[in-house]
Amino acid sequence: MTGEIPIADPQLGDAEAAKLTEVLDSGWLAGGPEVEAFEREFAAAHGADHAVATANGTAALHAAFEGLEIGPGDRVVTSPFSFVASANAVRLAGAEPVFADIDPETYALDPAAVDDALSAHDADAVLAVHLFGLPADVHALRDVADDHGVPLVEDAAQAHGATVDGRPVGSLGDVACFSFYPTKNMTTGEGGAVLTDDPDVAERVRRYANHGRATDGGTYEHVSVGHNYRMPALAAGLGRVQLDRLPEFTDARREHAAALTERLSAAETPVTPPVEPDGRTHVYHQYTVRCDDRDALASHLDDRGVGSAVYYPHVIPDQPAYDGVDADVPAAREAARTVLSLPVHPGLSDEDVRRIGDAVVDFGTVTADE
């Protein structure tokens, strides 16, 4: 064995170090030109008119709902199969999440289930999650949201640079939210961003993320209650370098994913590779497979020095924090039972990718012999 292959490996180098030194030397560590430049560049890269940088992805989601004026008494239809932050942000805004089932192949919201949930609960918004780097069926979800007269929010925390028919995620809903956690496709250390084409929403988001401070008033003029959700300048500087490198990271992830899919599809294994529907560009935040005996597969991979992880072992309505929330989501629960993510990050070598593929194929051989 030539070494362990981790499930994630943030790619940081000399350019990031130089940028951090530059920001430190400037003495401007909170707000200022570095954050403003990151906001402009990130918005432009994702085809949006406005960006508000935030302290993390959860802050972005919460501020987005405040910007949309979603609050107490409102309901938001969202995915039960996601990191809990997506539903938590709905509750933080004072609204209640309503869980619709997912498409079992893409792990994203099923538009038909969303339509039913909007009707049954008289809901006020849709929060679609682009899970594992694959965009949801945004065109269908947009149509459903428009039919019900409600905004569509994109949780693009795992989908930086993904596209639908050539358009970047982040430009397809009324508002979009990103995370820059260290394991994401690009990082600011911790951080997030809200994108929108609506200047009024952008202003409310920016105000909420800065203690309710008036965006056109004095330093201590606060017109509403808000939080300190601001992104530090050091994080923004790191993000600017990572954004420049995002196409390189995406190409590597997609190349690794293609090699894994080719290897797994050419062999008899009990493992189902991820899909990439026509018109949607998968950026493989995770390379997530399905396996009925995924715990045995994970153990097999571990024995061969290949990292793996389960994202996510429980649907959100089955979490203790959501005790008492009813959700008829069989496809989501089946996904939670069977998914396993394999390494696909840009730090992998060609030999690493071969080892990962061989280990999965070997698992199929071992199980066939039992």
ZIHUJO-V90921 format. One record per run of one state. SS is the DSSP state (hx for helix, st for strand, lp for the rest). FROM is the first residue (numbers start at 1). TO is the last residue. If there is no record, write none. Layout:
SS,FROM,TO / SS,FROM,TO
This chain:
lp,1,4 / st,5,5 / lp,6,13 / hx,14,26 / lp,27,29 / st,30,30 / lp,31,32 / hx,33,45 / lp,46,49 / st,50,54 / lp,55,56 / hx,57,67 / lp,68,74 / st,75,79 / lp,80,84 / hx,85,92 / lp,93,95 / st,96,100 / lp,101,101 / st,102,102 / lp,103,108 / st,109,109 / lp,110,110 / hx,111,121 / lp,122,124 / st,125,129 / lp,130,130 / hx,131,133 / lp,134,137 / hx,138,148 / lp,149,150 / st,151,155 / lp,156,162 / st,163,164 / lp,165,166 / st,167,168 / lp,169,174 / st,175,179 / lp,180,180 / st,181,181 / lp,182,188 / st,189,189 / lp,190,191 / st,192,196 / lp,197,198 / hx,199,208 / lp,209,209 / st,210,210 / lp,211,212 / st,213,213 / lp,214,221 / st,222,222 / lp,223,227 / st,228,228 / lp,229,229 / st,230,230 / lp,231,231 / st,232,232 / hx,233,265 / lp,266,270 / st,271,272 / lp,273,279 / st,280,281 / lp,282,286 / st,287,291 / lp,292,293 / hx,294,303 / lp,304,305 / st,306,306 / lp,307,307 / st,308,309 / lp,310,315 / hx,316,318 / lp,319,319 / hx,320,322 / lp,323,329 / hx,330,338 / st,339,342 / lp,343,349 / hx,350,369 / lp,370,370
